[in-house]
Amino acid sequence: MNAGSIVKFRNREWVLLPSDSPEVIRLRPLTGVTDDVVKVHRRLSNLLGYSFPEERVSPATFPLPHGDAIADAASTHLLWQATRLTLREAAAPFRSLGRISIRPRTYQFVPLLMGLRIDPVRLLIADDVGVGKTIEALLIAREMLDRGEIKRFCVLCPPYLCDQWQKELAEKFNLDAVLIRSGTVAQLDRAKTRSESIYRYYPTQVISIDFVKSDRNRHAFLLDCPELVIVDEAHGVAVAGEGLFSQHQRHELVQEIAAKPDRHLLLLTATPHSGIDSAFRSLLELLDPQFSAWIPSALNEAQRSRLAGHFVQRTRRDIEKNWEGQHCFPQRDPSDETYRLSSEYSDLFNKTYEFCREMVRSGSRLAKPQQRVRYWGALALLRCVMSSPAAALAALAGRYHGLPGTEDEIDFRTFVFESSDDRTDDNQPTPPVQSAEETLNYRDRRRLRGLGRHAAALQHKPGDTKLTTCISLVRRLLNEGYRPILWCRYIATADYLAEGLTRSLANEFDGLRVVSITGNLTHEERRAKVEELLHERVRVLVATDCLSEGINLQQGFNATLHYDLPWNPNRLEQREGRVDRYGQTAPTVKTIRYFSPDSPVDGVVLEVLLDKAREIHRVLGTHVPVPEESETVTEAVLNALFLRGRPAPNEPSKDGPIQLTMWPKVASFHRKWDLDAEREKVNRTRFAQRTLKPEEVRRELEATDAVLGDPEAVRLFVLNAAQRLGLSITEDRRIPDAYRVATGPEIRAILPDAVSFALPDSRVAQWLISFVSPTPEGAEYLGRNHRFVTALAQFLLEEALVKGADARAARSGVIRTTAVPRLTTLYLIRVRYLLEQPDRLPALAEEVQVLGRRMEKDGKEMWLSPDEALLLLSAAKSEAIVSMVEKRELVSMALDEWERIMPALRRRLDERAAELLDSHRRVRRAVAMKVRGLAFKPQLPPDLLGMLILQPMVKL
């Protein structure tokens, strides 16, 4: 018995699957999917078979349709739809599409095609922010799993991204991944076998790179490292500068992973080049050691061509123009909104500014460590005062204990600046403020405390015009139908803002819910609060940068307002990228920079950093990270507020306005940024993979759709099946591409149990669904692998095989129609092929075909093309009554001819196998050894699922 044969075991028919052990027999039910596979030990089966014949695995045949189970064409067509949607081991060139729950876009298949053409698969995927690099990488992983090229893979990512990856794997790719980090290791270790490590035992892993990089954990991981490793945020594993020990450890870890020459490696980052060639080359070296000696800015044509086989980098603009031919991302609508400082707030800021300037200037006579302490304390205090009275009060009133080390060992930058790579601490910057206070005399300390009392008096009073103006902006956004996220720098500001919004707007908007999410919450608590908020009709999210990475928010929000301007443009892009990304269904995403023209601090950040970043994005069409020296430049510019004699707010300058961009340090910084932008433009032109053509990718997708069915096929099947079962599904006229499914008790009572159990919670009277992706807000996507679609398809197929005439989708049909000139028989068959591949077990590949045979005048038979046969199955209508006696006679004749037509059928299946082989070879054409070893062999006889006999109308 070969793999693909029909066998009988325990009084049931099964499909024999390939097995990597000669002692183990793998069986799948005729109507089941891979999840239903059982394993039988060969020797135990033979031993028990002496006393219990049903325990022996024996050859069997697929049951033919019954002559009495005769229905109409629609019933046979429904059976074809159901059977096609049960396929998982598809014979299509992309085998993974039979197992995933989304419909990727054309451009997202490009890295997959690139990966399948190199061995080992080593790619740097550097597509733009928000285009779906996670989907691109997991398509490769899922495809390699389904082809049998790997058995295990892992994702290495920063700890705050672990949950997001696990969710993507489960919901979109039907892979149950375990999380490996400090809090999960003990539980995972208890659940595995004693002899294997967690890295070998679990086939799909999401691992915190900061957990596994340590000397304590790295050796065990490398010992049992999976065949494929995906590294997210790969810029964080490039060679690091001095003082970045954590990044140095990450680089060493991935370097050791890449040292195994046959290991597959995917590196994902939207920012592969930080402006430092050595760091970029250290990433390329992980793909191929030879790349380390190449100078990226001076590649010759041969080098560029070779690197292009491992590197893809596309902008959204390039994707929409060259790959999709239409808008597939939301349009970003940026705007600036301002507020004027009230006299009370202006007084607080002016006093704080003057105090900080004096503190920094008077500190110039102190030792260097104390000078730096005052400098950082002044910057931190200014940020807090411009953030909110609550933040200012918290910074001035708080006391920090346990500050490590001596003053000259402390790096206060993380308390002031937002980091590009690691999550910024959103707690109050008490350490630098307190440390600065300790260097002051008694009089200055009293002044500092007076500023705290001044800030306390402004909380939730009309004097806080930043809050009151923001409330008006949020009111406008809600009235325009937006669901905004308001980004804050500090926890105190986020809580203060959320409270103010709730108090002012709750009575205006029925059901309004405002939620503040900050670093005070764990990752799990943040996700739970976001999920809870998504169920509210009118919602506002207030968040710190703890949410600017790791949680995709595009399905619940479509506007952002920067209540506090970030002092790093990279962070601004990360914030806006939470909603402006693949999967956003709103056509327009609103982004608002919010600041005061009365604030010189806001003016500096805008002029030197944020406006420059926006201009580069406008010209280039993509975000270019701030050069590495950005923090130093920002420090110098803000330092000038204190040391260069800049006038205090509202004071006239003797020399007129200062043009910050003319300062040498700033001008030099902007020139470097422009060079980075030009390099990025050149790279994205060279590595946009235009040698792969959209029509080439679409051709392979169409070949896959012909086997598996596209989203429209799923929609038609669900609607047709629901009509047969009495399940009400109606189109929602208010929400495009959405349908409502009645799920009340009266509906469940008439449905088969298998279908009823697949419906959502019975407390939900109506279930909102959609068959398009991205899915409209509030709707659940029904793809071919959705539990409800799978349950419908399996039930109808099982019922057809078991119940015969009583089945909704009968296996035989006879109609009289004008669609054919002569007696025509359509055969609905399921074909299994063995896909033979070099150096691995054969793989089972399946498809459902409709073949047509017509009798001509001279008595010869003519076979229809597959397209003609499928068109007849879907379009032919019954136009006259055929008696039951005649139907049975016609079906009986067709069944009698089944064996006779087998040679002709074999020829057609051989031709189809050759077509499939060509398709697979096109996908793998650059890997010569793998292409040479591929072979498709049909396993005969095919399963005769059903027949439709079309009798021509008699002309009078």
ZAMARGU-4260 file (C-alpha; in steps of 0.2 Angstrom, whole numbers, plus 5000, padded with zeros to 4 digits):
<rodrens>
0) 5000/5000/5000 | 5007/5017/4995 | 5004/5033/5003 | 4988/5040/4996 | 4980/5024/4995
5) 4963/5020/5003 | 4963/5008/5018 | 4951/5001/5031 | 4954/5002/5049 | 4942/5000/5064
10) 4927/4998/5051 | 4931/5015/5043 | 4939/5021/5027 | 4955/5031/5029 | 4969/5039/5018
15) 4986/5032/5021 | 4998/5046/5023 | 5017/5047/5022 | 5027/5042/5038 | 5045/5045/5043
20) 5045/5029/5053 | 5043/5012/5045 | 5034/5006/5061 | 5021/5019/5062 | 5006/5020/5050
25) 4998/5038/5048 | 4980/5038/5044 | 4968/5052/5040 | 4949/5050/5038 | 4942/5052/5021
30) 4932/5067/5026 | 4945/5074/5038 | 4959/5086/5038 | 4977/5084/5044 | 4972/5089/5062
35) 4962/5072/5063 | 4977/5061/5059 | 4979/5046/5069 | 4995/5035/5071 | 4995/5016/5072
40) 5010/5005/5077 | 5012/4993/5063 | 5017/4978/5074 | 5003/4981/5086 | 4990/4982/5072
45) 4996/4966/5065 | 4996/4957/5082 | 4979/4963/5087 | 4972/4959/5069 | 4973/4940/5073
50) 4959/4942/5085 | 4951/4958/5080 | 4951/4960/5061 | 4945/4978/5063 | 4962/4982/5071
55) 4971/4977/5055 | 4975/4990/5042 | 4969/4983/5025 | 4967/4989/5008 | 4950/4997/5003
60) 4942/5007/4989 | 4933/5023/4990 | 4914/5020/4990 | 4905/5024/4974 | 4889/5035/4973
65) 4873/5026/4976 | 4861/5025/4961 | 4846/5030/4972 | 4855/5046/4979 | 4850/5058/4965
70) 4848/5076/4967 | 4850/5092/4956 | 4865/5101/4949 | 4866/5114/4964 | 4868/5100/4976
75) 4882/5092/4966 | 4890/5110/4965 | 4889/5112/4984 | 4898/5095/4986 | 4912/5101/4975
80) 4913/5117/4985 | 4913/5108/5001 | 4926/5095/4996 | 4938/5108/4989 | 4938/5118/5005
85) 4943/5103/5015 | 4959/5101/5006 | 4974/5105/5016 | 4989/5095/5007 | 4985/5105/4991
90) 4993/5101/4975 | 4995/5120/4972 | 5013/5128/4970 | 5010/5137/4987 | 5006/5122/4998
95) 5004/5133/5014 | 4988/5142/5008 | 4978/5127/5012 | 4982/5130/5030 | 4982/5148/5034
100) 4968/5159/5039 | 4971/5175/5029 | 4973/5180/5011 | 4990/5188/5009 | 4992/5202/4996
105) 5002/5199/4980 | 5017/5209/4986 | 5018/5199/5002 | 5023/5183/4992 | 5039/5191/4985
110) 5050/5186/5000 | 5042/5168/4999 | 5047/5166/4981 | 5064/5173/4984 | 5066/5161/4999
115) 5061/5146/4989 | 5074/5149/4976 | 5089/5149/4988 | 5096/5135/4999 | 5098/5138/5013
120) 5084/5152/5015 | 5093/5167/5021 | 5084/5184/5019 | 5085/5201/5025 | 5067/5208/5024
125) 5067/5227/5026 | 5050/5232/5019 | 5043/5248/5025 | 5035/5250/5042 | 5018/5243/5043
130) 5017/5233/5026 | 5017/5216/5035 | 5034/5209/5037 | 5027/5197/5050 | 5016/5189/5037
135) 5030/5189/5024 | 5041/5179/5036 | 5028/5167/5042 | 5022/5163/5025 | 5040/5157/5022
140) 5040/5147/5038 | 5023/5139/5035 | 5027/5135/5017 | 5043/5126/5023 | 5034/5116/5036
145) 5021/5111/5024 | 5034/5106/5011 | 5043/5095/5024 | 5059/5106/5023 | 5059/5110/5041
150) 5051/5102/5056 | 5054/5116/5069 | 5057/5135/5069 | 5058/5149/5081 | 5055/5168/5082
155) 5068/5178/5091 | 5061/5195/5096 | 5062/5208/5110 | 5052/5202/5125 | 5038/5215/5122
160) 5034/5207/5105 | 5033/5189/5111 | 5014/5190/5114 | 5011/5198/5097 | 5020/5185/5088
165) 5011/5171/5097 | 4995/5178/5092 | 4999/5180/5074 | 5005/5162/5073 | 4989/5156/5081
170) 4976/5167/5072 | 4983/5168/5055 | 4994/5153/5052 | 4986/5140/5063 | 5002/5136/5073
175) 5002/5133/5091 | 5018/5142/5097 | 5025/5141/5115 | 5032/5157/5123 | 5050/5154/5130
180) 5055/5168/5142 | 5060/5168/5161 | 5042/5166/5167 | 5037/5151/5156 | 5052/5140/5156
185) 5048/5130/5172 | 5030/5126/5165 | 5036/5121/5148 | 5050/5110/5156 | 5037/5100/5166
190) 5026/5097/5151 | 5040/5089/5139 | 5048/5073/5139 | 5063/5071/5151 | 5076/5067/5137
195) 5073/5082/5127 | 5076/5101/5129 | 5062/5113/5127 | 5071/5120/5111 | 5070/5102/5103
200) 5053/5096/5110 | 5042/5111/5105 | 5041/5113/5086 | 5035/5131/5085 | 5043/5143/5098
205) 5043/5162/5101 | 5058/5166/5111 | 5063/5182/5120 | 5080/5186/5113 | 5085/5195/5129
210) 5081/5179/5139 | 5091/5167/5127 | 5106/5178/5124 | 5113/5177/5141 | 5128/5165/5145
215) 5116/5155/5156 | 5103/5150/5142 | 5113/5153/5126 | 5122/5136/5125 | 5106/5125/5128
220) 5097/5135/5114 | 5111/5133/5102 | 5113/5115/5105 | 5095/5112/5099 | 5092/5127/5089
225) 5078/5124/5076 | 5081/5123/5057 | 5074/5140/5054 | 5076/5155/5065 | 5067/5172/5062
230) 5075/5187/5070 | 5063/5202/5072 | 5069/5220/5075 | 5085/5214/5067 | 5094/5231/5068
235) 5095/5227/5087 | 5107/5212/5083 | 5119/5222/5072 | 5137/5226/5078 | 5135/5238/5093
240) 5146/5253/5098 | 5154/5255/5115 | 5144/5253/5130 | 5129/5243/5122 | 5133/5226/5130
245) 5115/5220/5128 | 5116/5222/5109 | 5133/5215/5108 | 5126/5199/5117 | 5112/5198/5104
250) 5124/5200/5089 | 5135/5186/5096 | 5120/5175/5098 | 5114/5177/5080 | 5131/5176/5074
255) 5133/5158/5082 | 5116/5154/5074 | 5121/5159/5057 | 5138/5149/5059 | 5129/5133/5055
260) 5129/5134/5035 | 5113/5124/5032 | 5102/5134/5045 | 5088/5145/5037 | 5088/5163/5044
265) 5076/5177/5041 | 5081/5195/5047 | 5066/5207/5049 | 5068/5226/5051 | 5061/5242/5043
270) 5078/5251/5047 | 5092/5239/5042 | 5105/5254/5039 | 5108/5265/5054 | 5120/5276/5044
275) 5135/5266/5050 | 5141/5254/5036 | 5150/5242/5048 | 5133/5239/5057 | 5124/5236/5041
280) 5138/5224/5035 | 5137/5215/5051 | 5119/5211/5046 | 5123/5206/5029 | 5137/5195/5035
285) 5124/5184/5044 | 5117/5180/5027 | 5133/5176/5019 | 5151/5178/5026 | 5157/5185/5010
290) 5145/5200/5011 | 5155/5207/5026 | 5169/5213/5015 | 5158/5222/5003 | 5155/5241/5004
295) 5136/5244/5002 | 5139/5261/4994 | 5151/5254/4981 | 5144/5237/4975 | 5148/5231/4957
300) 5134/5224/4946 | 5138/5206/4951 | 5138/5210/4969 | 5122/5220/4968 | 5114/5205/4959
305) 5119/5192/4971 | 5114/5203/4986 | 5097/5206/4978 | 5094/5188/4980 | 5095/5189/4999
310) 5088/5207/5002 | 5071/5215/4999 | 5067/5233/5003 | 5052/5241/4997 | 5042/5257/5001
315) 5023/5258/5002 | 5024/5270/4987 | 5033/5256/4977 | 5022/5243/4983 | 5006/5252/4978
320) 5013/5258/4961 | 5022/5242/4955 | 5014/5228/4964 | 4996/5231/4968 | 4991/5245/4956
325) 4980/5252/4969 | 4979/5259/4987 | 4982/5245/4999 | 4987/5256/5014 | 4978/5270/5022
330) 4981/5288/5017 | 4990/5297/5031 | 4982/5314/5034 | 4995/5324/5045 | 4991/5340/5053
335) 4997/5352/5066 | 4986/5358/5080 | 4992/5371/5093 | 4987/5378/5110 | 4992/5395/5118
340) 4998/5395/5135 | 4986/5404/5147 | 4994/5417/5158 | 4994/5405/5173 | 5003/5392/5163
345) 5014/5404/5154 | 5019/5411/5171 | 5024/5393/5177 | 5034/5389/5161 | 5043/5406/5162
350) 5048/5404/5180 | 5053/5386/5177 | 5063/5391/5161 | 5072/5405/5170 | 5076/5393/5185
355) 5083/5380/5174 | 5093/5392/5164 | 5101/5399/5180 | 5103/5382/5187 | 5113/5376/5171
360) 5123/5393/5170 | 5128/5393/5189 | 5133/5375/5187 | 5147/5379/5175 | 5158/5382/5190
365) 5155/5364/5197 | 5164/5348/5193 | 5159/5340/5177 | 5148/5326/5185 | 5138/5339/5194
370) 5137/5350/5178 | 5129/5335/5169 | 5118/5332/5183 | 5111/5349/5183 | 5110/5349/5164
375) 5099/5333/5164 | 5089/5339/5178 | 5085/5355/5169 | 5080/5346/5153 | 5069/5333/5163
380) 5060/5347/5172 | 5056/5356/5156 | 5049/5341/5148 | 5038/5338/5163 | 5032/5356/5164
385) 5027/5356/5146 | 5019/5338/5148 | 5006/5342/5161 | 5004/5350/5179 | 5003/5332/5185
390) 5019/5327/5177 | 5028/5342/5184 | 5021/5340/5202 | 5026/5321/5201 | 5043/5325/5196
395) 5045/5339/5209 | 5036/5330/5223 | 5043/5313/5221 | 5058/5305/5229 | 5069/5292/5222
400) 5078/5279/5232 | 5091/5266/5227 | 5099/5276/5213 | 5114/5265/5208 | 5132/5270/5207
405) 5140/5287/5209 | 5134/5303/5200 | 5147/5301/5186 | 5142/5283/5183 | 5123/5288/5180
410) 5117/5290/5162 | 5101/5301/5164 | 5097/5301/5145 | 5084/5287/5146 | 5074/5298/5158
415) 5073/5312/5145 | 5075/5305/5128 | 5065/5292/5119 | 5076/5277/5113 | 5073/5271/5095
420) 5076/5253/5099 | 5071/5249/5117 | 5055/5254/5126 | 5057/5271/5135 | 5053/5272/5153
425) 5037/5282/5155 | 5039/5284/5174 | 5043/5302/5181 | 5061/5308/5178 | 5063/5310/5197
430) 5082/5304/5198 | 5089/5318/5187 | 5078/5331/5195 | 5082/5325/5213 | 5100/5323/5209
435) 5100/5341/5202 | 5091/5347/5217 | 5105/5340/5229 | 5117/5352/5220 | 5107/5367/5224
440) 5108/5379/5239 | 5093/5382/5251 | 5086/5397/5242 | 5085/5388/5225 | 5078/5372/5233
445) 5064/5383/5240 | 5061/5390/5222 | 5060/5373/5215 | 5047/5368/5228 | 5037/5383/5224
450) 5036/5378/5206 | 5028/5362/5212 | 5015/5371/5222 | 5012/5382/5206 | 5010/5366/5196
455) 4998/5358/5208 | 4987/5374/5207 | 4984/5372/5189 | 4978/5354/5188 | 4961/5352/5180
460) 4958/5371/5180 | 4955/5383/5166 | 4973/5388/5167 | 4978/5372/5159 | 4974/5377/5141
465) 4984/5362/5134 | 4971/5350/5142 | 4956/5361/5137 | 4961/5363/5119 | 4965/5344/5118
470) 4947/5340/5124 | 4940/5351/5110 | 4951/5342/5097 | 4945/5325/5104 | 4927/5330/5103
475) 4930/5335/5085 | 4938/5318/5080 | 4924/5308/5088 | 4911/5319/5079 | 4920/5315/5063
480) 4920/5296/5067 | 4938/5294/5072 | 4944/5283/5086 | 4959/5291/5092 | 4975/5287/5102
485) 4983/5301/5112 | 5001/5298/5116 | 5009/5304/5131 | 5027/5304/5138 | 5024/5301/5156
490) 5012/5290/5166 | 5006/5305/5177 | 5001/5314/5161 | 4992/5300/5153 | 4981/5297/5169
495) 4978/5316/5171 | 4973/5317/5153 | 4961/5302/5153 | 4953/5309/5169 | 4950/5326/5161
500) 4943/5318/5145 | 4931/5307/5154 | 4925/5321/5165 | 4922/5333/5150 | 4916/5322/5137
505) 4906/5308/5145 | 4890/5317/5145 | 4892/5322/5127 | 4895/5305/5120 | 4884/5290/5125
510) 4894/5275/5129 | 4911/5284/5129 | 4925/5275/5136 | 4942/5282/5139 | 4956/5271/5145
515) 4974/5275/5151 | 4987/5262/5147 | 5004/5265/5154 | 5020/5255/5160 | 5012/5252/5177
520) 5003/5238/5169 | 5011/5221/5163 | 5011/5216/5145 | 4996/5204/5148 | 4986/5218/5157
525) 4989/5230/5143 | 4983/5218/5130 | 4967/5214/5141 | 4963/5232/5143 | 4965/5235/5124
530) 4954/5220/5120 | 4941/5226/5132 | 4941/5244/5125 | 4939/5237/5107 | 4921/5232/5112
535) 4916/5249/5116 | 4907/5259/5102 | 4914/5276/5107 | 4932/5274/5113 | 4948/5284/5116
540) 4964/5277/5121 | 4977/5287/5131 | 4994/5278/5131 | 5012/5281/5134 | 5026/5274/5123
545) 5024/5257/5132 | 5011/5254/5118 | 5021/5261/5104 | 5028/5244/5100 | 5022/5226/5101
550) 5003/5229/5100 | 4995/5232/5083 | 4981/5244/5085 | 4975/5246/5067 | 4959/5236/5070
555) 4952/5247/5083 | 4959/5265/5080 | 4962/5276/5066 | 4969/5293/5073 | 4984/5298/5083
560) 4987/5314/5093 | 5004/5317/5101 | 4999/5326/5117 | 5018/5326/5121 | 5029/5328/5106
565) 5043/5315/5106 | 5060/5321/5106 | 5065/5307/5094 | 5057/5306/5076 | 5059/5287/5076
570) 5047/5286/5091 | 5034/5297/5082 | 5035/5285/5067 | 5033/5270/5079 | 5018/5278/5087
575) 5009/5282/5071 | 5014/5265/5064 | 5002/5257/5077 | 4987/5262/5067 | 4995/5266/5050
580) 4999/5249/5044 | 4993/5234/5034 | 4976/5229/5041 | 4969/5246/5043 | 4952/5247/5035
585) 4949/5265/5037 | 4954/5274/5020 | 4962/5289/5030 | 4972/5289/5046 | 4973/5306/5055
590) 4989/5310/5063 | 4991/5326/5074 | 5006/5335/5081 | 5001/5345/5096 | 5011/5359/5103
595) 5012/5377/5108 | 5020/5391/5098 | 5023/5399/5115 | 5035/5385/5120 | 5053/5387/5114
600) 5056/5369/5118 | 5043/5363/5106 | 5050/5375/5093 | 5067/5367/5094 | 5061/5349/5093
605) 5050/5354/5078 | 5063/5364/5068 | 5078/5352/5071 | 5070/5335/5071 | 5051/5333/5067
610) 5049/5344/5053 | 5065/5337/5045 | 5058/5320/5047 | 5042/5324/5039 | 5050/5333/5024
615) 5061/5317/5021 | 5045/5306/5022 | 5036/5318/5009 | 5050/5317/4997 | 5056/5299/4998
620) 5039/5291/5003 | 5047/5282/5018 | 5053/5285/5035 | 5072/5287/5037 | 5078/5284/5055
625) 5088/5298/5064 | 5107/5296/5062 | 5115/5289/5077 | 5121/5306/5083 | 5103/5312/5085
630) 5103/5312/5104 | 5120/5322/5104 | 5113/5335/5092 | 5097/5336/5102 | 5106/5339/5118
635) 5117/5352/5110 | 5101/5362/5103 | 5092/5361/5119 | 5108/5365/5129 | 5108/5381/5118
640) 5092/5386/5127 | 5102/5389/5142 | 5120/5392/5137 | 5119/5402/5121 | 5109/5416/5128
645) 5093/5412/5120 | 5080/5425/5126 | 5067/5418/5138 | 5049/5416/5131 | 5040/5432/5126
650) 5056/5442/5127 | 5062/5451/5111 | 5079/5446/5104 | 5091/5460/5099 | 5097/5450/5084
655) 5080/5444/5078 | 5074/5426/5078 | 5088/5412/5079 | 5089/5400/5065 | 5093/5384/5073
660) 5096/5375/5057 | 5110/5387/5053 | 5120/5382/5068 | 5135/5371/5063 | 5131/5356/5073
665) 5113/5356/5067 | 5118/5359/5049 | 5130/5345/5049 | 5117/5334/5057 | 5105/5338/5044
670) 5117/5335/5030 | 5121/5318/5037 | 5102/5314/5038 | 5100/5320/5020 | 5114/5308/5015
675) 5106/5294/5024 | 5089/5298/5015 | 5098/5297/4998 | 5106/5281/5002 | 5089/5274/5007
680) 5082/5280/4991 | 5095/5271/4981 | 5094/5255/4991 | 5075/5254/4989 | 5077/5256/4971
685) 5090/5243/4969 | 5082/5230/4981 | 5064/5233/4977 | 5064/5216/4968 | 5058/5222/4951
690) 5066/5207/4943 | 5051/5198/4950 | 5036/5203/4941 | 5018/5205/4948 | 5011/5195/4934
695) 5023/5181/4938 | 5017/5181/4956 | 4999/5182/4952 | 5001/5167/4940 | 5006/5156/4954
700) 4992/5163/4965 | 4979/5159/4952 | 4986/5142/4950 | 4984/5140/4969 | 4966/5147/4968
705) 4961/5135/4955 | 4965/5121/4967 | 4960/5128/4984 | 4947/5142/4980 | 4949/5161/4983
710) 4940/5171/4996 | 4925/5173/4984 | 4923/5154/4983 | 4922/5154/5002 | 4909/5167/5002
715) 4898/5158/4989 | 4900/5141/4998 | 4895/5148/5015 | 4880/5157/5008 | 4874/5142/4998
720) 4877/5130/5012 | 4868/5141/5024 | 4853/5142/5013 | 4852/5122/5012 | 4854/5121/5031
725) 4841/5135/5035 | 4854/5147/5043 | 4850/5165/5040 | 4864/5175/5033 | 4860/5193/5027
730) 4871/5207/5020 | 4874/5222/5031 | 4869/5237/5021 | 4878/5249/5033 | 4895/5240/5033
735) 4903/5236/5016 | 4908/5218/5014 | 4900/5212/5030 | 4886/5200/5034 | 4875/5196/5049
740) 4872/5178/5054 | 4858/5174/5065 | 4864/5163/5080 | 4849/5163/5092 | 4843/5147/5101
745) 4829/5144/5087 | 4842/5144/5074 | 4854/5132/5083 | 4840/5120/5086 | 4838/5116/5068
750) 4857/5115/5064 | 4867/5099/5065 | 4877/5099/5081 | 4894/5100/5071 | 4889/5116/5063
755) 4880/5123/5079 | 4896/5121/5089 | 4906/5131/5077 | 4895/5146/5080 | 4901/5159/5092
760) 4894/5161/5110 | 4875/5158/5110 | 4873/5175/5120 | 4877/5184/5104 | 4861/5185/5094
765) 4869/5191/5078 | 4887/5187/5072 | 4895/5200/5061 | 4906/5191/5048 | 4916/5196/5032
770) 4925/5186/5018 | 4937/5200/5014 | 4954/5204/5022 | 4958/5216/5030 | 4941/5214/5038
775) 4929/5228/5043 | 4929/5233/5061 | 4919/5222/5072 | 4918/5208/5059 | 4926/5191/5060
780) 4935/5185/5045 | 4929/5169/5037 | 4943/5161/5027 | 4944/5143/5021 | 4952/5138/5038
785) 4940/5146/5049 | 4932/5134/5061 | 4914/5138/5055 | 4919/5136/5036 | 4929/5120/5041
790) 4914/5113/5050 | 4902/5116/5036 | 4913/5108/5023 | 4917/5093/5033 | 4899/5090/5038
795) 4892/5091/5021 | 4905/5080/5014 | 4903/5067/5028 | 4884/5068/5026 | 4885/5065/5007
800) 4896/5049/5010 | 4885/5042/5024 | 4867/5048/5021 | 4866/5046/5002 | 4849/5052/4996
805) 4845/5062/5012 | 4861/5072/5011 | 4860/5091/5007 | 4874/5089/4995 | 4870/5073/4985
810) 4883/5063/4976 | 4873/5061/4960 | 4862/5072/4950 | 4853/5072/4933 | 4846/5087/4924
815) 4838/5091/4907 | 4846/5107/4900 | 4849/5117/4884 | 4867/5119/4890 | 4873/5104/4881
820) 4870/5097/4864 | 4872/5079/4868 | 4872/5068/4884 | 4886/5074/4895 | 4893/5067/4911
825) 4903/5077/4924 | 4914/5068/4936 | 4918/5076/4952 | 4934/5068/4958 | 4947/5070/4972
830) 4965/5066/4966 | 4980/5062/4977 | 4997/5064/4970 | 5014/5059/4978 | 5025/5074/4977
835) 5043/5066/4977 | 5057/5078/4983 | 5075/5075/4985 | 5082/5070/5002 | 5065/5069/5010
840) 5049/5059/5012 | 5036/5060/4998 | 5023/5072/5002 | 5004/5070/4999 | 4996/5083/4987
845) 4978/5083/4983 | 4965/5093/4972 | 4947/5091/4967 | 4943/5091/4949 | 4928/5092/4938
850) 4930/5082/4922 | 4917/5081/4908 | 4914/5068/4895 | 4902/5070/4880 | 4895/5057/4868
855) 4896/5063/4850 | 4885/5058/4835 | 4897/5045/4829 | 4897/5036/4845 | 4914/5042/4850
860) 4917/5051/4867 | 4925/5068/4868 | 4933/5075/4884 | 4929/5093/4889 | 4942/5105/4895
865) 4943/5108/4914 | 4936/5125/4911 | 4921/5119/4901 | 4917/5106/4913 | 4918/5118/4928
870) 4907/5130/4919 | 4894/5117/4916 | 4894/5112/4934 | 4891/5130/4940 | 4880/5137/4927
875) 4869/5123/4919 | 4851/5124/4925 | 4837/5111/4925 | 4824/5116/4912 | 4813/5101/4911
880) 4807/5087/4923 | 4817/5070/4922 | 4807/5055/4929 | 4816/5046/4943 | 4816/5030/4933
885) 4826/5038/4919 | 4837/5046/4932 | 4842/5030/4940 | 4845/5022/4923 | 4857/5036/4918
890) 4866/5035/4934 | 4868/5017/4933 | 4875/5018/4916 | 4887/5031/4921 | 4893/5020/4936
895) 4895/5005/4925 | 4907/5015/4913 | 4918/5021/4928 | 4930/5007/4926 | 4930/5007/4907
900) 4935/5026/4906 | 4950/5023/4918 | 4964/5023/4905 | 4957/5039/4897 | 4956/5046/4915
905) 4974/5041/4918 | 4980/5051/4903 | 4972/5066/4909 | 4978/5065/4926 | 4996/5062/4920
910) 4994/5078/4910 | 4988/5087/4925 | 5002/5081/4935 | 5014/5088/4922 | 5006/5105/4924
915) 5008/5104/4942 | 5026/5099/4941 | 5029/5114/4929 | 5021/5126/4942 | 5032/5119/4956
920) 5047/5120/4946 | 5044/5138/4941 | 5043/5142/4960 | 5059/5133/4963 | 5068/5136/4947
925) 5084/5144/4954 | 5087/5129/4966 | 5093/5117/4952 | 5095/5101/4963 | 5078/5103/4971
930) 5070/5106/4954 | 5078/5091/4946 | 5072/5079/4960 | 5054/5085/4960 | 5041/5073/4953
935) 5022/5072/4953 | 5013/5055/4952 | 4994/5053/4953 | 4988/5039/4964 | 4974/5029/4955
940) 4960/5026/4956 | 4954/5044/4960 | 4940/5046/4973 | 4924/5047/4963 | 4915/5060/4974
945) 4900/5063/4963 | 4892/5064/4946 | 4881/5076/4937 | 4873/5069/4921 | 4866/5083/4909
950) 4853/5077/4896 | 4850/5088/4882 | 4833/5095/4878 | 4824/5086/4864 | 4820/5098/4850
955) 4801/5097/4844
</rodrens>
